[in-house]
Amino acid sequence: MANFGVLGTGVVGPTIGSKLIELGHSVMLGARDAANEKATAWAADAGELAHHGTFRDAAQFGNVIVNATLGLGSLAALEAAGTENLAGKVLIDISNLLDFSNGFPPSVGVPSTDSLAEQIQRAHPDARVVKTLNTATASVMVDPSRVPGEHQVFVSGDDADAKASVTDLLVSFGWPASRILDLGGIATARATEFYILLWVQLYSTLGTSEFNIEVHRA
Ligand SMILES: NC(=O)c1ccc[n+]([C@@H]2O[C@H](COP(=O)([O-])OP(=O)(O)OC[C@H]3O[C@@H](n4cnc5c(N)ncnc54)[C@H](OP(=O)(O)O)[C@@H]3O)[C@@H](O)[C@H]2O)c1
């Protein structure tokens, strides 16, 4: 069992945090403010393995870090977490950098020659960044059986051992190993981060967030 520092109090952070606790891990949910109401309520509900604090507290607590913060705030959140608290650790990046400043449909807040995952890796070169789960809605991330079929999840990262440990974690979430596709290095996160544009459109067209990609090859 591991200690996880989960940064983010939206939908994803508490969903991942609760799943990790169900699996027997200890979790500290991090926010900008140590007294964050959602984090406080989550920790009160989730049992003795659940804790809450600032982004920095959570990063200090975790042997493994999860970035589940708003994409536009992720670099600031991880700076607040402290690069020394990320060094040598697996950093699971679930964020998407959606920019709704010009309304719907949104744009992606990085040029297509870059990704938020790469920006995070550049800002924290000693962290072992693995991009994953950003292509599915939170409920499906931790329970892929909510969507029928042989649909997949993707991993991107430069550190093979880090990707192997994240793959084990995804298996523990219910993703069969055969449905976890390793896309390659961290630059391949561009592909999954830009998929969010299709994801948002499908959400609007299908009227549900519980769908996923199923890739077939000849
Ligand atoms: N929702 C989904 O199902 C889903 C699916 C796939 C990927 N994602 C991605 O996962 C991430 C989390 O999504 P979410 O819907 O759970 O929550 P969210 O509303 O996107 O993010 C909430 C978190 O972001 C932090 N935050 C907001 N503005 C910030 C800033 N300026 N500086 C630092 N931190 C800031 C908040 O901090 P406080 O706690 O202090 O308020 C909070 O912890 C996003 O990047 C999203 O695109 C979400």
The ligand as a Tripos MOL2 file, in Angstrom:
@<TRIPOS>MOLECULE
LIG
   48    52     1     0     0
SMALL
NO_CHARGES

@<TRIPOS>ATOM
      1 N1        -14.1800   15.9510  -14.5810 N.am      1 LIG1
      2 C1        -13.8070   14.8950  -15.2800 C.2       1 LIG1
      3 O1        -14.5180   13.8760  -15.3370 O.2       1 LIG1
      4 C2        -12.4650   14.9140  -15.9900 C.ar      1 LIG1
      5 C3        -12.1700   13.9090  -16.9090 C.ar      1 LIG1
      6 C4        -10.8940   13.8880  -17.5110 C.ar      1 LIG1
      7 C5         -9.9580   14.8560  -17.1740 C.ar      1 LIG1
      8 N2        -10.3230   15.8460  -16.3030 N.ar      1 LIG1
      9 C6         -9.3180   16.8500  -15.9440 C.3       1 LIG1
     10 O2         -8.9830   16.6290  -14.5960 O.3       1 LIG1
     11 C7         -8.6900   17.8760  -13.9540 C.3       1 LIG1
     12 C8         -9.6260   18.0230  -12.7460 C.3       1 LIG1
     13 O3        -10.9430   18.1450  -13.1910 O.3       1 LIG1
     14 P1        -12.1500   18.3410  -12.1600 P.3       1 LIG1
     15 O4        -13.3590   18.4640  -12.9950 O.co2     1 LIG1
     16 O5        -12.0910   17.3190  -11.1110 O.co2     1 LIG1
     17 O6        -11.8280   19.6990  -11.3960 O.3       1 LIG1
     18 P2        -11.4750   21.1840  -11.8740 P.3       1 LIG1
     19 O7        -12.6110   22.0680  -11.5220 O.co2     1 LIG1
     20 O8        -11.0130   21.2020  -13.2830 O.co2     1 LIG1
     21 O9        -10.2110   21.5230  -10.9310 O.3       1 LIG1
     22 C9        -10.4050   21.7410   -9.5810 C.3       1 LIG1
     23 C10        -9.0690   21.8840   -8.9020 C.3       1 LIG1
     24 O10        -8.2460   22.8210   -9.5740 O.3       1 LIG1
     25 C11        -7.6960   23.7320   -8.6100 C.3       1 LIG1
     26 N3         -7.5130   25.0530   -9.2260 N.ar      1 LIG1
     27 C12        -8.4280   25.8090   -9.8750 C.ar      1 LIG1
     28 N4         -7.8760   26.9640  -10.2790 N.ar      1 LIG1
     29 C13        -6.5840   26.9470   -9.8740 C.ar      1 LIG1
     30 C14        -5.4970   27.8560   -9.9710 C.ar      1 LIG1
     31 N5         -5.6330   29.0430  -10.5900 N.pl3     1 LIG1
     32 N6         -4.3190   27.5070   -9.4310 N.ar      1 LIG1
     33 C15        -4.1630   26.3230   -8.8020 C.ar      1 LIG1
     34 N7         -5.1660   25.4000   -8.6630 N.ar      1 LIG1
     35 C16        -6.3540   25.7120   -9.1970 C.ar      1 LIG1
     36 C17        -8.7530   23.8030   -7.5210 C.3       1 LIG1
     37 O11        -8.1070   24.2200   -6.3230 O.3       1 LIG1
     38 P3         -8.9170   24.3730   -4.9330 P.3       1 LIG1
     39 O12        -9.0710   22.9690   -4.4380 O.co2     1 LIG1
     40 O13        -8.0260   25.1960   -4.1080 O.co2     1 LIG1
     41 O14       -10.2230   25.0240   -5.2800 O.co2     1 LIG1
     42 C18        -9.2370   22.3740   -7.4600 C.3       1 LIG1
     43 O15        -8.4520   21.6060   -6.6040 O.3       1 LIG1
     44 C19        -8.8850   18.9570  -15.0050 C.3       1 LIG1
     45 O16        -7.6430   19.2830  -15.5830 O.3       1 LIG1
     46 C20        -9.8110   18.2930  -16.0200 C.3       1 LIG1
     47 O17        -9.6700   18.8280  -17.3090 O.3       1 LIG1
     48 C21       -11.5270   15.8950  -15.7070 C.ar      1 LIG1
@<TRIPOS>BOND
     1     1     2 1
     2     2     3 2
     3     2     4 1
     4     4     5 ar
     5     4    48 ar
     6     5     6 ar
     7     6     7 ar
     8     7     8 ar
     9     8     9 1
    10     8    48 ar
    11     9    10 1
    12     9    46 1
    13    10    11 1
    14    11    12 1
    15    11    44 1
    16    12    13 1
    17    13    14 1
    18    14    15 2
    19    14    16 1
    20    14    17 1
    21    17    18 1
    22    18    19 2
    23    18    20 1
    24    18    21 1
    25    21    22 1
    26    22    23 1
    27    23    24 1
    28    23    42 1
    29    24    25 1
    30    25    26 1
    31    25    36 1
    32    26    27 ar
    33    26    35 ar
    34    27    28 ar
    35    28    29 ar
    36    29    30 ar
    37    29    35 ar
    38    30    31 1
    39    30    32 ar
    40    32    33 ar
    41    33    34 ar
    42    34    35 ar
    43    36    37 1
    44    36    42 1
    45    37    38 1
    46    38    39 2
    47    38    40 1
    48    38    41 1
    49    42    43 1
    50    44    45 1
    51    44    46 1
    52    46    47 1
@<TRIPOS>SUBSTRUCTURE
     1 LIG1         1 GROUP 0 **** ****
